[in-house]
Amino acid sequence: MTANLNLYSCDLTDISLSIETILQVVRESKGIDILINNAGIGKFALAEDLELDHWNRVLTLNLTIPFLLTKYVLPHMKRQNFGRLIHITSDADHIGFAEGSLYCASKFGLRGFADSVRQELKGTPITVTTIGPGRVDTFFNGKKPGDRPISLNADDVADQVMHVLSQGQRCEIERIYLKSTFE
């Protein structure tokens, strides 16, 4: 069997463009099985030094966009009686740290959103999972792959996504936390 894969590109920091793109996806799709909210940014500073613009940018990408994407794919998933919603959060979805108030607020919020949507979907074959990795060796926060060699790799997170997607309809993995054994 050949999978039907359509790729769409969009600047997720632009709310209007994001809505326009997800509406296009919904219009052009025969069904939407999977939504993985993986985009994220951080701004790390003392709360008193954060600007409203910082707050708005981080919350838009880390929380508002996952809400909008979920909102627009859920009716499709409900009609087809199947779906997988996966939100990549962070260990910062349950651990606050100095100079992380904005980032933590966005990730705590995403975890709370996912938990609430999971309750709304109880009794349906649509699952909601959060995957909260610790530090990952990526381009996040001005770094580049290789800068944090003892951290998790992006593949470690992707493996967990594939694990969630491999589960049968009866099985819902609510939350996965991972960290590097070397940190």
C-alpha positions as YAML, in Angstrom:
chain: A
units: angstrom
residues:
- id: 1
  name: MET
  ca: [0.00, 0.00, 0.00]
- id: 2
  name: THR
  ca: [1.30, 3.45, -0.89]
- id: 3
  name: ALA
  ca: [0.76, 6.27, 1.57]
- id: 4
  name: ASN
  ca: [-0.71, 9.50, 0.26]
- id: 5
  name: LEU
  ca: [1.52, 12.27, 1.56]
- id: 6
  name: ASN
  ca: [0.88, 15.95, 0.92]
- id: 7
  name: LEU
  ca: [3.38, 18.53, 2.13]
- id: 8
  name: TYR
  ca: [2.49, 22.12, 2.95]
- id: 9
  name: SER
  ca: [4.80, 24.91, 4.02]
- id: 10
  name: CYS
  ca: [3.90, 27.88, 6.18]
- id: 11
  name: ASP
  ca: [5.45, 30.43, 8.54]
- id: 12
  name: LEU
  ca: [3.80, 29.36, 11.78]
- id: 13
  name: THR
  ca: [4.68, 32.66, 13.46]
- id: 14
  name: ASP
  ca: [2.08, 34.29, 11.18]
- id: 15
  name: ILE
  ca: [-1.37, 33.47, 12.62]
- id: 16
  name: SER
  ca: [-3.33, 34.54, 9.52]
- id: 17
  name: LEU
  ca: [-1.10, 32.53, 7.19]
- id: 18
  name: SER
  ca: [-1.28, 29.54, 9.53]
- id: 19
  name: ILE
  ca: [-5.08, 29.62, 9.51]
- id: 20
  name: GLU
  ca: [-5.13, 30.03, 5.72]
- id: 21
  name: THR
  ca: [-2.76, 27.07, 5.30]
- id: 22
  name: ILE
  ca: [-4.60, 24.72, 7.67]
- id: 23
  name: LEU
  ca: [-7.89, 25.59, 5.96]
- id: 24
  name: GLN
  ca: [-6.24, 24.73, 2.62]
- id: 25
  name: VAL
  ca: [-5.02, 21.42, 4.06]
- id: 26
  name: VAL
  ca: [-8.48, 20.62, 5.39]
- id: 27
  name: ARG
  ca: [-10.09, 21.57, 2.05]
- id: 28
  name: GLU
  ca: [-7.69, 19.49, -0.03]
- id: 29
  name: SER
  ca: [-7.50, 16.44, 2.24]
- id: 30
  name: LYS
  ca: [-9.63, 13.34, 2.09]
- id: 31
  name: GLY
  ca: [-8.76, 12.83, 5.72]
- id: 32
  name: ILE
  ca: [-6.30, 13.94, 8.35]
- id: 33
  name: ASP
  ca: [-4.94, 11.14, 10.51]
- id: 34
  name: ILE
  ca: [-2.06, 12.77, 12.35]
- id: 35
  name: LEU
  ca: [-1.16, 16.21, 13.68]
- id: 36
  name: ILE
  ca: [2.25, 16.67, 15.29]
- id: 37
  name: ASN
  ca: [2.78, 20.07, 16.90]
- id: 38
  name: ASN
  ca: [6.56, 20.26, 17.02]
- id: 39
  name: ALA
  ca: [7.46, 23.90, 16.33]
- id: 40
  name: GLY
  ca: [8.69, 25.92, 19.27]
- id: 41
  name: ILE
  ca: [10.81, 28.87, 20.29]
- id: 42
  name: GLY
  ca: [12.11, 30.14, 23.57]
- id: 43
  name: LYS
  ca: [13.08, 33.48, 25.06]
- id: 44
  name: PHE
  ca: [15.01, 33.20, 28.29]
- id: 45
  name: ALA
  ca: [15.29, 36.19, 30.61]
- id: 46
  name: LEU
  ca: [14.19, 37.40, 34.00]
- id: 47
  name: ALA
  ca: [10.44, 37.99, 34.00]
- id: 48
  name: GLU
  ca: [10.97, 41.69, 34.68]
- id: 49
  name: ASP
  ca: [13.18, 41.98, 31.58]
- id: 50
  name: LEU
  ca: [10.73, 40.32, 29.16]
- id: 51
  name: GLU
  ca: [8.91, 42.54, 26.70]
- id: 52
  name: LEU
  ca: [5.28, 42.04, 25.69]
- id: 53
  name: ASP
  ca: [6.51, 41.33, 22.14]
- id: 54
  name: HIS
  ca: [8.64, 38.42, 23.47]
- id: 55
  name: TRP
  ca: [5.61, 37.10, 25.37]
- id: 56
  name: ASN
  ca: [3.36, 37.31, 22.33]
- id: 57
  name: ARG
  ca: [5.84, 35.67, 19.91]
- id: 58
  name: VAL
  ca: [6.58, 32.70, 22.17]
- id: 59
  name: LEU
  ca: [2.95, 32.11, 23.15]
- id: 60
  name: THR
  ca: [1.83, 32.43, 19.53]
- id: 61
  name: LEU
  ca: [4.15, 29.73, 18.23]
- id: 62
  name: ASN
  ca: [4.22, 27.46, 21.26]
- id: 63
  name: LEU
  ca: [0.55, 27.61, 22.28]
- id: 64
  name: THR
  ca: [-1.79, 29.53, 19.96]
- id: 65
  name: ILE
  ca: [-0.71, 27.75, 16.75]
- id: 66
  name: PRO
  ca: [-1.10, 24.25, 18.28]
- id: 67
  name: PHE
  ca: [-4.58, 25.32, 19.45]
- id: 68
  name: LEU
  ca: [-5.54, 26.54, 15.96]
- id: 69
  name: LEU
  ca: [-4.16, 23.50, 14.15]
- id: 70
  name: THR
  ca: [-5.94, 21.18, 16.59]
- id: 71
  name: LYS
  ca: [-9.17, 23.15, 16.27]
- id: 72
  name: TYR
  ca: [-9.23, 22.81, 12.49]
- id: 73
  name: VAL
  ca: [-8.18, 19.14, 12.19]
- id: 74
  name: LEU
  ca: [-10.44, 17.76, 14.94]
- id: 75
  name: PRO
  ca: [-13.67, 17.91, 12.91]
- id: 76
  name: HIS
  ca: [-11.96, 15.84, 10.18]
- id: 77
  name: MET
  ca: [-10.68, 13.32, 12.69]
- id: 78
  name: LYS
  ca: [-14.11, 13.06, 14.28]
- id: 79
  name: ARG
  ca: [-15.79, 12.47, 10.91]
- id: 80
  name: GLN
  ca: [-13.36, 9.71, 10.01]
- id: 81
  name: ASN
  ca: [-13.51, 8.34, 13.57]
- id: 82
  name: PHE
  ca: [-9.72, 8.22, 13.93]
- id: 83
  name: GLY
  ca: [-6.82, 10.52, 14.72]
- id: 84
  name: ARG
  ca: [-3.54, 11.04, 16.51]
- id: 85
  name: LEU
  ca: [-2.66, 14.39, 18.10]
- id: 86
  name: ILE
  ca: [0.93, 14.62, 19.30]
- id: 87
  name: HIS
  ca: [2.26, 17.73, 21.02]
- id: 88
  name: ILE
  ca: [5.99, 18.04, 21.59]
- id: 89
  name: THR
  ca: [6.27, 19.93, 24.86]
- id: 90
  name: SER
  ca: [9.41, 19.84, 27.00]
- id: 91
  name: ASP
  ca: [10.41, 18.87, 30.50]
- id: 92
  name: ALA
  ca: [9.62, 22.58, 31.00]
- id: 93
  name: ASP
  ca: [5.92, 21.58, 30.84]
- id: 94
  name: HIS
  ca: [6.16, 20.64, 34.53]
- id: 95
  name: ILE
  ca: [9.45, 22.12, 35.81]
- id: 96
  name: GLY
  ca: [9.92, 25.85, 36.20]
- id: 97
  name: PHE
  ca: [13.39, 27.36, 36.16]
- id: 98
  name: ALA
  ca: [15.00, 30.78, 36.54]
- id: 99
  name: GLU
  ca: [14.80, 32.90, 33.38]
- id: 100
  name: GLY
  ca: [12.36, 30.36, 31.93]
- id: 101
  name: SER
  ca: [9.05, 31.89, 32.99]
- id: 102
  name: LEU
  ca: [7.88, 32.62, 29.45]
- id: 103
  name: TYR
  ca: [9.01, 29.32, 27.92]
- id: 104
  name: CYS
  ca: [7.66, 27.32, 30.87]
- id: 105
  name: ALA
  ca: [4.32, 29.16, 30.72]
- id: 106
  name: SER
  ca: [3.96, 28.19, 27.06]
- id: 107
  name: LYS
  ca: [4.87, 24.54, 27.66]
- id: 108
  name: PHE
  ca: [2.79, 24.18, 30.85]
- id: 109
  name: GLY
  ca: [-0.05, 25.67, 28.81]
- id: 110
  name: LEU
  ca: [0.41, 23.24, 25.92]
- id: 111
  name: ARG
  ca: [0.41, 20.28, 28.31]
- id: 112
  name: GLY
  ca: [-2.77, 21.59, 29.98]
- id: 113
  name: PHE
  ca: [-4.41, 22.14, 26.59]
- id: 114
  name: ALA
  ca: [-3.52, 18.58, 25.51]
- id: 115
  name: ASP
  ca: [-4.78, 17.09, 28.78]
- id: 116
  name: SER
  ca: [-8.10, 18.93, 28.45]
- id: 117
  name: VAL
  ca: [-8.60, 17.97, 24.79]
- id: 118
  name: ARG
  ca: [-7.85, 14.35, 25.74]
- id: 119
  name: GLN
  ca: [-10.75, 14.50, 28.22]
- id: 120
  name: GLU
  ca: [-13.02, 16.01, 25.57]
- id: 121
  name: LEU
  ca: [-12.19, 13.10, 23.25]
- id: 122
  name: LYS
  ca: [-12.64, 10.36, 25.85]
- id: 123
  name: GLY
  ca: [-14.47, 7.40, 24.33]
- id: 124
  name: THR
  ca: [-13.33, 8.17, 20.78]
- id: 125
  name: PRO
  ca: [-10.47, 6.58, 18.79]
- id: 126
  name: ILE
  ca: [-8.68, 9.96, 18.67]
- id: 127
  name: THR
  ca: [-5.67, 10.01, 20.95]
- id: 128
  name: VAL
  ca: [-3.72, 12.90, 22.44]
- id: 129
  name: THR
  ca: [-0.10, 12.48, 23.51]
- id: 130
  name: THR
  ca: [2.47, 14.90, 24.87]
- id: 131
  name: ILE
  ca: [6.15, 14.12, 24.48]
- id: 132
  name: GLY
  ca: [8.35, 16.14, 26.82]
- id: 133
  name: PRO
  ca: [12.03, 15.84, 26.03]
- id: 134
  name: GLY
  ca: [14.79, 17.35, 28.11]
- id: 135
  name: ARG
  ca: [17.55, 19.24, 26.32]
- id: 136
  name: VAL
  ca: [17.86, 18.20, 22.64]
- id: 137
  name: ASP
  ca: [20.94, 18.83, 20.49]
- id: 138
  name: THR
  ca: [19.28, 21.01, 17.82]
- id: 139
  name: PHE
  ca: [19.28, 24.60, 16.58]
- id: 140
  name: PHE
  ca: [17.07, 25.63, 19.54]
- id: 141
  name: ASN
  ca: [18.07, 28.76, 21.47]
- id: 142
  name: GLY
  ca: [20.89, 29.81, 19.14]
- id: 143
  name: LYS
  ca: [22.71, 26.47, 19.29]
- id: 144
  name: LYS
  ca: [23.51, 24.09, 16.46]
- id: 145
  name: PRO
  ca: [23.64, 20.29, 16.35]
- id: 146
  name: GLY
  ca: [26.89, 19.14, 17.93]
- id: 147
  name: ASP
  ca: [26.99, 21.96, 20.51]
- id: 148
  name: ARG
  ca: [25.37, 19.71, 23.13]
- id: 149
  name: PRO
  ca: [26.76, 16.24, 22.37]
- id: 150
  name: ILE
  ca: [25.59, 14.65, 25.62]
- id: 151
  name: SER
  ca: [21.99, 15.81, 25.11]
- id: 152
  name: LEU
  ca: [19.21, 13.91, 23.39]
- id: 153
  name: ASN
  ca: [19.22, 13.81, 19.58]
- id: 154
  name: ALA
  ca: [16.24, 14.78, 17.47]
- id: 155
  name: ASP
  ca: [16.06, 11.10, 16.45]
- id: 156
  name: ASP
  ca: [15.38, 10.17, 20.08]
- id: 157
  name: VAL
  ca: [12.25, 12.32, 20.01]
- id: 158
  name: ALA
  ca: [11.26, 11.08, 16.54]
- id: 159
  name: ASP
  ca: [11.56, 7.47, 17.78]
- id: 160
  name: GLN
  ca: [9.01, 8.25, 20.49]
- id: 161
  name: VAL
  ca: [6.65, 9.81, 17.93]
- id: 162
  name: MET
  ca: [6.90, 6.62, 15.86]
- id: 163
  name: HIS
  ca: [6.26, 4.55, 19.00]
- id: 164
  name: VAL
  ca: [3.06, 6.50, 19.68]
- id: 165
  name: LEU
  ca: [1.95, 6.15, 16.05]
- id: 166
  name: SER
  ca: [2.56, 2.39, 16.12]
- id: 167
  name: GLN
  ca: [-0.05, 1.80, 18.83]
- id: 168
  name: GLY
  ca: [-3.41, 0.23, 18.05]
- id: 169
  name: GLN
  ca: [-6.67, 2.15, 18.37]
- id: 170
  name: ARG
  ca: [-7.27, 0.84, 21.89]
- id: 171
  name: CYS
  ca: [-4.02, 2.23, 23.24]
- id: 172
  name: GLU
  ca: [-3.48, 5.86, 24.16]
- id: 173
  name: ILE
  ca: [-0.11, 6.97, 25.45]
- id: 174
  name: GLU
  ca: [-0.89, 10.15, 27.36]
- id: 175
  name: ARG
  ca: [2.57, 11.43, 28.15]
- id: 176
  name: ILE
  ca: [6.20, 10.53, 27.54]
- id: 177
  name: TYR
  ca: [9.14, 12.23, 29.23]
- id: 178
  name: LEU
  ca: [12.69, 11.61, 28.05]
- id: 179
  name: LYS
  ca: [16.08, 12.83, 29.07]
- id: 180
  name: SER
  ca: [19.65, 12.02, 28.20]
- id: 181
  name: THR
  ca: [21.26, 9.46, 30.47]
- id: 182
  name: PHE
  ca: [24.43, 11.58, 30.24]
- id: 183
  name: GLU
  ca: [22.96, 14.81, 31.64]
...
